[in-house]
Amino acid sequence: MLKQAANQETMNYERLAMNKDTTSAFRTHHSSFIAPSPAIHSRQPCRTKLLLSILIQAFCILTLSGTLAFAVPMQNDPNGFEGIPWGAAFSESDTFVKVEDAGRAQTYELKTGAPALGPAKVDSMRFLTVDGKFARVTVRYQGKATHDQILAYLQSLYGSLDRTPGQFTGGSVKFYSWTGFESDINLRYEIATDRGIIFFESQELRLKITEGNSATVF
């Protein structure tokens, strides 16, 4: 009896040792899958931020208008507008004149010449600062030909939109959006009036713009 018990205990010990060895080998073999590299972890927050921003914009537009909009990731994020970086100090100069003072929010326009966006002449182009920091540009235009010019220009800079049949609804208002890591571009076009408005804005300063109750309609 004692010999049988001793043999049984030896067998149990050997099984336990084998289980430990098997578990250790499994962990070693699959370590590359269980523990991603630090580089993957460092890129994950940026990708998550970009995807979340795109989804939020599309949801908000759908909720407010009932018209399907399509947002695409931005190529070549400018982190500003035409060479002026977001957050830059802004004041009246030979180029800009202040046209509106709303406390924390200040609005400027170009002093001379008709404003243009790429090849298209536009009705107005306003530069907004919040707490003295450059945060947004609002562009207004009119006409189907101008709209087509601007849409082609923006796609050439920031990426093509998905124009497959059925992607855009046949509603009276069209929305187009490019979302980057630093910047957002949102275009709203009313077919009935042939009027369009574009917002180029800083993601970082967007909350301050909202707090300042800046106009976002025609």
N, C-alpha and C positions, 0 to 999 in steps of 0.2 A: 504493500500500500504506500509506504513512504517513497519507494523508488518510482512508483507510478505518478505520485503527486509531484515529485521533483522533475520528472520528465515533462509533465504538463506545464509546470512553471517555466521550464526552459523554452518550450515551444511558444508560450505566450510572449516571453521576452523577445524571442527572435522575430515574431510577427510584428511586435511594436517597433522594433528597430527597422524592419523592412518598410513599415508605413512611414516612419520618419524620413528614411532615405528617399522614398518615392515622392513624398511631399516636397522635400528640398529640391529634388531634381526637377519637379514640375515648375516650381517657382523660378528656378534658375533658367529653365528653357523658355519660359514665357515672360521673363522680366521686361523684355522690350515692349510687350503689349500692356503690361500692368503699370509701368512707370514711364510715361511719355517724357521726351527730352525737354529741358528747360526752354528751348527755342520754341517748341510747340505751345507751351504754356504762355510764353510772352506774346505770341501772336493772337491767342484766343480772345482776350478781352477786346482788342481792336475789331476783330471780325464780328464779335457779338454786338458791339456798339453800333457798327455800321448796319447790320441786319435789323436790329431793334429800331433804329432811326427810320429806316425805309418802311418797316411795317407800321410804325406809329403814324407817319405821314399819310400813307395810303388809307389807313383806317379813318383818320380824321377827315380826309377829303370825301371819302365815301359817306361818312355820317352826316356831314354838313350839306352835301349837294345831291346825293343820290345818283351821281354820275361816276362811273368807273374811271379811276386815274391809274397811271402806270408810272412807277418810280424805278429808276435804274441806278446802280452804283456809279459814282462819278469817276471818270478818268481824268487824271491830271488836275487834282484839286488845287485851285489857285491860292487858297488861304487868304483871300482878299478879293479886290476888284480892280482890274486893269493896273496892276502894279502897286496898289495901296493895300498893305496888309491889314487884316482885322486887328482891332485893338490899337491902331496907330492914333497918335494925337492929331486932332483935326481943328482947324480954325479958319477964319476968313483970310483970304490971300489974293494974289493976282488972278488965281484960277477960280476960287470959290467965293460965293457970297451967301451969308446966312439969310434964310427966308422964313424961318420959323423957330421960335424959342418956347419950349414947353417945359422949362425947368431942367430936369435931368436929360431930356432929349432935345437935341439941336438938329435942325435940318438945313442942308446947304444945297445950292445949285451951281452949275457952271456959269461963269460970268459972261462969256462970249461964245457966239456961234451956236447953231442948232445942234442939240445933242444927237449922238449916233451910237448905235450898238452894232459893232462890226460894219457890214455894208448897209445897214438899214437906218434911215433917219427916224427918230422917235419923237413923241410929243413932249415928254419930260423925263428927266433923270435926276432923282433926288438922293442925297447922301445923308444918312442918319448917324448921329453919334449918341451914345448913352454914357453919361458920366465922363464925357470927354473922349471916349474911345469909339473908333470907327466900327460900326456894327452891321449896317445894312445899306443896300442901294435898291431903290424902287424905280422901275422903268415902266412908263405907260406909252402905248402906241395904238394906232388905229389903221384898219385896212387889211384885207386878206393877203394882198401881195407882201405887205410889210411883215405880217405874221409868218408867212412861208419863208421869207428871208431870214428872220430871226430864228425860227425853229431849225432851219438848216445850219445856221451859224453855230448855235449852241450845241447841236449834235456833233459838229465837226470838232469842237473843242472838248466836250465833256462826255461823249459817248452816244451811240445810236440808240434810239428808242425802239421797242418791239412794235413794229407796224403790221403784224400779221392780222388778217381779217378777223374781226370779232374782238380784238384786244381793246379797242375803244368803243364805247357805246355811242349811239346816235343822238345823245342829248344836246341841249342848247349850249352847254358849257363844257369846255375841254380843259383837262389838267395835265401838265407834264412836269416831271420832277427828276432832278439829279441830286444824289446824296453822297457827299464825301466824308472824310474824317474830320475836316475843319469847316467845310462850307456846305450850304444847301442852296439850290436854285429851284424855285417853284414858279411855274408859268400858268396863268389862268386866262383863257380866251373865250369870250362870249360871241357865239356865232351870229346871233340876231343883230347885235350892234357893231360887229367887227371890231371890238375893242379888246385889247390885251393888257395884262399887267404882269410884271416879273419881279420877284423878290430874290435878290442875291444877299445872303446873310450868313453871319458867323454862328456856328453851332454853340460855341462857348458863351456868346453874349445874347443868345436868343431869349433866355429867361428875363434878362434885364429889359429887352425890347418889350416883352409882354407886360412886364410891370409898369412900363412907361405908357401903356395903352396906345401904342403907335397904330395908325390907320393901316388896315390890310385889305381894303375894298376899293372899288373904283371911286 
